[in-house]
């Protein structure tokens, strides 16, 4: 049974989360960086769960990372299978000017104004599940947790390049070389690494996500957008033939959210 979480309920653990993120960041200096696996660039596995998201502006497909965020993934998949997301309106399209750059993201998952709570299949609140192996590159699907608890709300990181100043800064902050290279090549928001719960990645149709972010914007937190999530289908990934794979490889790379 789907239980709706109240924004006022469930004791907030913001300080605990900040401590966790801080500990994770401090751990970069002692963590064996060779053990970091950039899961968002790993080849997909035959039969793994994917979500096909049909919107009024076009479709996109996501893969999941249950090994890194098991409860967040389970919650999303089971809600999708129940039809919870179908017919919802996207809550917010956000474009924030930060000095010389624009931070864009699409926030959805409850069909209501973004600060109203979403849904959970669990009796107890889900705590943020933060992983070294997942980062906030374009197309990253991230749990939206203003109350520091996970429910059905999520956001998708829009495409943007990372400038040299940001690259220099994350190098100074002891980001692993693999992660620096990832942000340098694909873009995204390096400052959010280890602060946000990434649980999925757009692997096809990133152009749709970027189009939505580019062409739509709502500034009133008390209103939702006019973009509908028509349906989210949970399917199994089926590997295409070698010939089809060769044709699709360049598309797959760009659709994953390589910044242009």
N, C-alpha and C positions, 0 to 999 in steps of 0.2 A: 504494500500500500504506500502510495506517495505521501510523504509527510512534508508539509510546507514549514519552512523555518522562518520564524519571525526575526526581523532585524533587531528587535529589542531583546529577544531571548538569547540564551546561550552566552554565557560569560565571555567577554572578549579577551583574547589572548594576544593582543598586539605586542605587548612587551616580550612575551615568550617567543613570538615569531621573530621579532627583531633580534633577540638574543640568538636564536637558531641561525638566522641568516648571517649574523655577525660571526658566529662560531664557524660557520661554513667558509666564510670569506677568509677568516684568519687561518683556517685549515689549509688554504691553498698553498701556503708556504711550506707545510710539512706533508701535504698529500702527495702520493706518488702520481705525478701528472701523466705518466705513461699508461696509467690504468683508466684514464678518461676515454670513453668511447663516444664519438659523435653520432648518436643514434639517429638523428634526423637525416643523416646522409647515408645511412646503412641501406642496403638493398632490401626491398620488401620480401616477405616470406609467403609462399603459397599458402592460402587458407587463413591468413591473419585477418582480423576484423578491420573493416574500413567503414567510414560513414559517407554516404553520398548525400550532400546537402543541396536540396532544390530550393532556390529563392526566386522571387519575382524578377530579379535582375540577372539570373543565370545560375549555373550549378558549379559546385566545387566538391572535391573529395578529400577526406582526411584519413590519416592513419593514426593508430594509437600506440602508447607506450605503457602497457600495463605493468611491466617490470619496475618502472620508476614511479608511477602514480596509480597504484592498483585500485584504491577506493574511488578516486576521481574518475578514472576510466570506467569502472563498473557502474558508477552512478549515471554517467552520461549515456552509456550504451543501453542500460535497462530503461531509462527514461525515454530514450529515442524509440526503443522497441514498443513501448507502451503508447506511443503517439503523442507524448507530452509536448514536444516541440512543434508539432504540425499545426500550421495556421497562426503561429505566433508572429508578432511584428518584431523586427530588430529594435532593441531598446535605444541604442545610441550610436551615432557615428561621430567619432571624436577626432578633431584635428587641433593639436595644441602647439602653439608657436613657442619654441624653446630656443632663445637666442637666434642663431642663424638656421635653424632647422624646424621642420614640422613633424610632429609625432602623430601618426594616424593609426587608428584602430577601430574595429567594429565590435560592439558589445551586444551580446544577445543572451538568450537562455531562460528568460522568464516571461517575455511578452508584455512586460510592464515597464514603467520608469525604472531606470537602472539601479536606483538605490533601494528598491523594494526586493525583498528576499525571493530566491528561487525555490526549487524543490530538491528533495533528497529521498532516496529509498532507504536510508539508514535512520535508526532511532536516535543515534548520537551524532553530533556535528562531526564533519570530516575536517581534520586538520590539514593545512597546506602540505603538499608532498613535493619537496624541493630536491632536485637532482643535479649533480655535477654534469651529467651526461646530456642535458637538454638545455638549450639556450634560446633567448628571445630574438631569433632571426626572423625575417619576413616569413609569414605563413605559420608561425608558431601559434598554437591554440593554447590559451592560458586560462586557468581558473580565475574568475573575477572575485576577489575576496576583500572587499572594503571592511568587512567585520572580522577579517582574518579567519574565516571559516568557509569551507567549500560547499557550494550547492550547485544548482544547474547553470548558473551564470558563467559565461566565458567571454573572452575576447580574442580576436585574431590580429596579430601584428601586421601592419601594412608595410609595403616595400619602401625602403629608403637606404641611401648609401651612408656609410660611416666615414667621417672625414679623418684626416691625418691626426688632427689634435686629439680626437677620441681614441684612435689607435695608440698614440703615444701614452695617453693617460692610462689605458688598461694594461699596457706593458709595465708601466711604473707601479701599477697596483697588483703586480704579480699574477695576472691572468695567464693560464697555461698557453703555451705557444699554439696548440691546436685550436683553442678558443679564439685567440687573437686572429689567426688565419681565417677561421670561420666567419667572424664578423667583418674582416677586411674584404673577403670575397663576396659574401652574401648580403652584408648590411644588417640592419636591425637596431636594437637598443641594448648596447653592451652593459649599461649601468643597471639593467634589470636582472642580469644573470645572478642566480642564487637569491633573488628577492621574490621571484614569482614561480608559481606551480605550472610549469609547462606539462601538458599531458597528451598532446596530439600535434600533428603537423599537416598543413595543406600540401598535398602531393600532386594535385591536378586542379586547374581552374583558379589559380592565384590571380589571373587577370580579372576574374569576376570580383574577387575580394577588393582588389585595388580600384576597380571601377566604382564599386559601391562607396569606398572611402573617398575617392576623388570627387565624385559627382553629388554626394549627399552629405548633409551636415545638419545636426540639430543642436541648438544651444540651450533649450529649455529642458532641464532635468525632469520636469513633471510631465513630459510628453514623450511618446515613442515615435519612431520614424515611420515612413510609409512603405518600408521594405518588408515583405512577408517571407518568412521561412515556410514555404509551402509544405515541405516534408523532409524528414531526415530518415534515410533508410540505412540500416546496418546490414552490410553484405560481407562476403568473403572475397579477399583479393585473389584473383585468378591471373596467373602469369601468362602473358601472351607468347606467341610463337617467337622464335629467334628473329625472323624477318620483321615482325611487328615491333619487337623490342628495339631493334636497331633503328627503326623509323621513329619510335617514341622517345628514345633517350634524350635528344636535345630538348624536346618539349617538356619532359619530366623535370629536367634541370631548371628550366626557366619557370615552370609552373610552381615549383617548390618555393619560389620567392627569392630568387637571386636579384638583388637590387640592380636596377637599370640606370 
